[in-house]
Amino acid sequence: MRDMLDQMDLANCPVRHVLDHIAAKWTTLILLELEPGPCRFNALARSLPDISRRMLTQSLRDLERDGLIARKVFATKPPSVEYALTDLGRSLLGPLCALIDWAKASAPEIATARAAFAAQA
């Protein structure tokens, strides 16, 4: 793994850029909400009540820009918008779910380590 780091241009590292976006606060939740199928903006807003509409809009734009989701506008009155995972976005779900599983399994050990660290301070 160290060899891979030595060979990368860290300033322009594609892994770093991808992880910056995936690690954004709302990205995982949005991707998981879209996993069952397409979802309209208001449905996403209702399913993620702690996110502001402005932040949801920005997060969706970021995911669309990165090719992880697709945005479809319907010519209704008022216009409605639907979001869906792209093939690229769907391919991210496996590694993302593996990370979620690791986080759940490791949570007690991490909590213990944090408590021990706090006790040293």
BADRENMI-919332 format. One record per residue (C-alpha): residue in three letters; x, y, z. Coordinates in Angstrom, 1 decimal. Example, Ala and Ser with C-alpha at 12.3 -4.5 7.8 and 13.67 -1.06 7.14 Angstrom:
REM residues 2
<pt><aa>ALA</aa><px>12.3</px><py>-4.5</py><pz>7.8</pz></pt>
<pt><aa>SER</aa><px>13.7</px><py>-1.1</py><pz>7.1</pz></pt>
This chain:
REM residues 121
<pt><aa>MET</aa><px>0.0</px><py>0.0</py><pz>0.0</pz></pt>
<pt><aa>ARG</aa><px>2.9</px><py>2.3</py><pz>0.8</pz></pt>
<pt><aa>ASP</aa><px>4.2</px><py>1.7</py><pz>-2.8</pz></pt>
<pt><aa>MET</aa><px>0.9</px><py>3.0</py><pz>-4.2</pz></pt>
<pt><aa>LEU</aa><px>1.2</px><py>6.2</py><pz>-2.1</pz></pt>
<pt><aa>ASP</aa><px>4.8</px><py>6.7</py><pz>-3.3</pz></pt>
<pt><aa>GLN</aa><px>3.7</px><py>6.6</py><pz>-6.9</pz></pt>
<pt><aa>MET</aa><px>0.8</px><py>9.0</py><pz>-6.6</pz></pt>
<pt><aa>ASP</aa><px>0.8</px><py>12.8</py><pz>-7.2</pz></pt>
<pt><aa>LEU</aa><px>-0.9</px><py>13.6</py><pz>-3.9</pz></pt>
<pt><aa>ALA</aa><px>-2.0</px><py>17.0</py><pz>-5.0</pz></pt>
<pt><aa>ASN</aa><px>-3.9</px><py>15.6</py><pz>-7.9</pz></pt>
<pt><aa>CYS</aa><px>-4.7</px><py>12.2</py><pz>-6.4</pz></pt>
<pt><aa>PRO</aa><px>-7.9</px><py>10.8</py><pz>-7.9</pz></pt>
<pt><aa>VAL</aa><px>-8.5</px><py>8.6</py><pz>-4.8</pz></pt>
<pt><aa>ARG</aa><px>-8.3</px><py>11.7</py><pz>-2.5</pz></pt>
<pt><aa>HIS</aa><px>-10.8</px><py>13.6</py><pz>-4.6</pz></pt>
<pt><aa>VAL</aa><px>-13.2</px><py>10.7</py><pz>-4.7</pz></pt>
<pt><aa>LEU</aa><px>-12.9</px><py>10.1</py><pz>-1.0</pz></pt>
<pt><aa>ASP</aa><px>-13.4</px><py>13.8</py><pz>-0.3</pz></pt>
<pt><aa>HIS</aa><px>-16.8</px><py>13.6</py><pz>-2.0</pz></pt>
<pt><aa>ILE</aa><px>-17.9</px><py>10.3</py><pz>-0.7</pz></pt>
<pt><aa>ALA</aa><px>-17.0</px><py>11.3</py><pz>2.9</pz></pt>
<pt><aa>ALA</aa><px>-19.2</px><py>14.4</py><pz>2.6</pz></pt>
<pt><aa>LYS</aa><px>-21.8</px><py>14.5</py><pz>5.4</pz></pt>
<pt><aa>TRP</aa><px>-24.9</px><py>13.7</py><pz>3.3</pz></pt>
<pt><aa>THR</aa><px>-23.4</px><py>11.6</py><pz>0.4</pz></pt>
<pt><aa>THR</aa><px>-23.8</px><py>8.2</py><pz>2.0</pz></pt>
<pt><aa>LEU</aa><px>-27.3</px><py>8.8</py><pz>3.2</pz></pt>
<pt><aa>ILE</aa><px>-28.4</px><py>10.2</py><pz>-0.2</pz></pt>
<pt><aa>LEU</aa><px>-26.9</px><py>7.2</py><pz>-2.1</pz></pt>
<pt><aa>LEU</aa><px>-28.5</px><py>4.7</py><pz>0.3</pz></pt>
<pt><aa>GLU</aa><px>-31.9</px><py>6.5</py><pz>-0.2</pz></pt>
<pt><aa>LEU</aa><px>-31.6</px><py>6.1</py><pz>-3.9</pz></pt>
<pt><aa>GLU</aa><px>-30.6</px><py>2.5</py><pz>-3.8</pz></pt>
<pt><aa>PRO</aa><px>-34.1</px><py>1.1</py><pz>-4.1</pz></pt>
<pt><aa>GLY</aa><px>-34.9</px><py>3.2</py><pz>-7.1</pz></pt>
<pt><aa>PRO</aa><px>-35.5</px><py>6.7</py><pz>-8.4</pz></pt>
<pt><aa>CYS</aa><px>-36.7</px><py>9.3</py><pz>-5.9</pz></pt>
<pt><aa>ARG</aa><px>-38.1</px><py>12.8</py><pz>-6.3</pz></pt>
<pt><aa>PHE</aa><px>-36.5</px><py>15.8</py><pz>-4.6</pz></pt>
<pt><aa>ASN</aa><px>-39.3</px><py>16.3</py><pz>-2.0</pz></pt>
<pt><aa>ALA</aa><px>-39.3</px><py>12.6</py><pz>-1.1</pz></pt>
<pt><aa>LEU</aa><px>-35.6</px><py>12.8</py><pz>-0.5</pz></pt>
<pt><aa>ALA</aa><px>-36.1</px><py>15.9</py><pz>1.6</pz></pt>
<pt><aa>ARG</aa><px>-38.7</px><py>14.1</py><pz>3.7</pz></pt>
<pt><aa>SER</aa><px>-36.6</px><py>11.0</py><pz>4.2</pz></pt>
<pt><aa>LEU</aa><px>-33.6</px><py>13.1</py><pz>5.3</pz></pt>
<pt><aa>PRO</aa><px>-35.3</px><py>15.6</py><pz>7.6</pz></pt>
<pt><aa>ASP</aa><px>-32.0</px><py>17.0</py><pz>9.1</pz></pt>
<pt><aa>ILE</aa><px>-30.7</px><py>18.3</py><pz>5.8</pz></pt>
<pt><aa>SER</aa><px>-31.6</px><py>21.7</py><pz>4.6</pz></pt>
<pt><aa>ARG</aa><px>-33.1</px><py>22.0</py><pz>1.1</pz></pt>
<pt><aa>ARG</aa><px>-30.1</px><py>24.1</py><pz>0.1</pz></pt>
<pt><aa>MET</aa><px>-27.6</px><py>21.5</py><pz>1.3</pz></pt>
<pt><aa>LEU</aa><px>-29.7</px><py>18.7</py><pz>-0.3</pz></pt>
<pt><aa>THR</aa><px>-29.6</px><py>20.6</py><pz>-3.6</pz></pt>
<pt><aa>GLN</aa><px>-25.9</px><py>21.1</py><pz>-3.4</pz></pt>
<pt><aa>SER</aa><px>-25.2</px><py>17.5</py><pz>-2.5</pz></pt>
<pt><aa>LEU</aa><px>-27.3</px><py>16.3</py><pz>-5.3</pz></pt>
<pt><aa>ARG</aa><px>-25.5</px><py>18.6</py><pz>-7.8</pz></pt>
<pt><aa>ASP</aa><px>-22.1</px><py>17.3</py><pz>-6.5</pz></pt>
<pt><aa>LEU</aa><px>-23.2</px><py>13.7</py><pz>-7.0</pz></pt>
<pt><aa>GLU</aa><px>-24.6</px><py>14.5</py><pz>-10.4</pz></pt>
<pt><aa>ARG</aa><px>-21.4</px><py>16.3</py><pz>-11.4</pz></pt>
<pt><aa>ASP</aa><px>-19.4</px><py>13.2</py><pz>-10.4</pz></pt>
<pt><aa>GLY</aa><px>-21.6</px><py>10.9</py><pz>-12.4</pz></pt>
<pt><aa>LEU</aa><px>-23.0</px><py>9.0</py><pz>-9.4</pz></pt>
<pt><aa>ILE</aa><px>-26.6</px><py>10.1</py><pz>-9.9</pz></pt>
<pt><aa>ALA</aa><px>-28.7</px><py>11.2</py><pz>-12.8</pz></pt>
<pt><aa>ARG</aa><px>-31.3</px><py>14.0</py><pz>-12.7</pz></pt>
<pt><aa>LYS</aa><px>-34.5</px><py>13.8</py><pz>-14.8</pz></pt>
<pt><aa>VAL</aa><px>-36.8</px><py>16.7</py><pz>-15.1</pz></pt>
<pt><aa>PHE</aa><px>-40.5</px><py>16.1</py><pz>-15.9</pz></pt>
<pt><aa>ALA</aa><px>-42.5</px><py>18.6</py><pz>-17.9</pz></pt>
<pt><aa>THR</aa><px>-45.3</px><py>18.9</py><pz>-15.4</pz></pt>
<pt><aa>LYS</aa><px>-46.8</px><py>21.9</py><pz>-13.7</pz></pt>
<pt><aa>PRO</aa><px>-45.1</px><py>22.6</py><pz>-11.4</pz></pt>
<pt><aa>PRO</aa><px>-42.0</px><py>20.9</py><pz>-12.8</pz></pt>
<pt><aa>SER</aa><px>-40.8</px><py>17.8</py><pz>-10.9</pz></pt>
<pt><aa>VAL</aa><px>-37.4</px><py>16.3</py><pz>-10.7</pz></pt>
<pt><aa>GLU</aa><px>-36.3</px><py>12.8</py><pz>-10.1</pz></pt>
<pt><aa>TYR</aa><px>-32.9</px><py>11.4</py><pz>-9.1</pz></pt>
<pt><aa>ALA</aa><px>-31.6</px><py>8.0</py><pz>-9.7</pz></pt>
<pt><aa>LEU</aa><px>-28.3</px><py>6.1</py><pz>-9.2</pz></pt>
<pt><aa>THR</aa><px>-26.2</px><py>5.7</py><pz>-12.4</pz></pt>
<pt><aa>ASP</aa><px>-24.3</px><py>2.5</py><pz>-13.0</pz></pt>
<pt><aa>LEU</aa><px>-21.3</px><py>4.2</py><pz>-11.6</pz></pt>
<pt><aa>GLY</aa><px>-23.2</px><py>5.2</py><pz>-8.5</pz></pt>
<pt><aa>ARG</aa><px>-24.6</px><py>1.7</py><pz>-8.1</pz></pt>
<pt><aa>SER</aa><px>-21.1</px><py>0.3</py><pz>-8.4</pz></pt>
<pt><aa>LEU</aa><px>-20.1</px><py>2.3</py><pz>-5.3</pz></pt>
<pt><aa>LEU</aa><px>-22.8</px><py>0.7</py><pz>-3.1</pz></pt>
<pt><aa>GLY</aa><px>-20.8</px><py>-2.5</py><pz>-2.5</pz></pt>
<pt><aa>PRO</aa><px>-17.7</px><py>-0.8</py><pz>-1.2</pz></pt>
<pt><aa>LEU</aa><px>-19.8</px><py>1.7</py><pz>0.7</pz></pt>
<pt><aa>CYS</aa><px>-21.9</px><py>-1.0</py><pz>2.4</pz></pt>
<pt><aa>ALA</aa><px>-18.6</px><py>-2.8</py><pz>3.3</pz></pt>
<pt><aa>LEU</aa><px>-17.4</px><py>0.4</py><pz>4.9</pz></pt>
<pt><aa>ILE</aa><px>-20.7</px><py>0.8</py><pz>6.8</pz></pt>
<pt><aa>ASP</aa><px>-20.5</px><py>-2.9</py><pz>8.0</pz></pt>
<pt><aa>TRP</aa><px>-16.9</px><py>-2.2</py><pz>9.2</pz></pt>
<pt><aa>ALA</aa><px>-17.9</px><py>0.9</py><pz>11.0</pz></pt>
<pt><aa>LYS</aa><px>-20.8</px><py>-0.9</py><pz>12.8</pz></pt>
<pt><aa>ALA</aa><px>-18.6</px><py>-3.8</py><pz>13.8</pz></pt>
<pt><aa>SER</aa><px>-15.8</px><py>-1.5</py><pz>14.9</pz></pt>
<pt><aa>ALA</aa><px>-17.9</px><py>1.1</py><pz>16.8</pz></pt>
<pt><aa>PRO</aa><px>-17.4</px><py>-0.5</py><pz>20.2</pz></pt>
<pt><aa>GLU</aa><px>-13.7</px><py>-0.7</py><pz>19.8</pz></pt>
<pt><aa>ILE</aa><px>-13.5</px><py>2.9</py><pz>18.5</pz></pt>
<pt><aa>ALA</aa><px>-15.6</px><py>4.1</py><pz>21.5</pz></pt>
<pt><aa>THR</aa><px>-13.3</px><py>2.3</py><pz>23.9</pz></pt>
<pt><aa>ALA</aa><px>-10.2</px><py>3.8</py><pz>22.2</pz></pt>
<pt><aa>ARG</aa><px>-11.8</px><py>7.3</py><pz>22.4</pz></pt>
<pt><aa>ALA</aa><px>-12.6</px><py>6.9</py><pz>26.1</pz></pt>
<pt><aa>ALA</aa><px>-9.0</px><py>5.7</py><pz>26.8</pz></pt>
<pt><aa>PHE</aa><px>-7.6</px><py>8.7</py><pz>24.9</pz></pt>
<pt><aa>ALA</aa><px>-9.9</px><py>11.1</py><pz>26.7</pz></pt>
<pt><aa>ALA</aa><px>-8.9</px><py>9.7</py><pz>30.1</pz></pt>
<pt><aa>GLN</aa><px>-5.2</px><py>10.5</py><pz>29.3</pz></pt>
<pt><aa>ALA</aa><px>-5.9</px><py>14.1</py><pz>28.7</pz></pt>
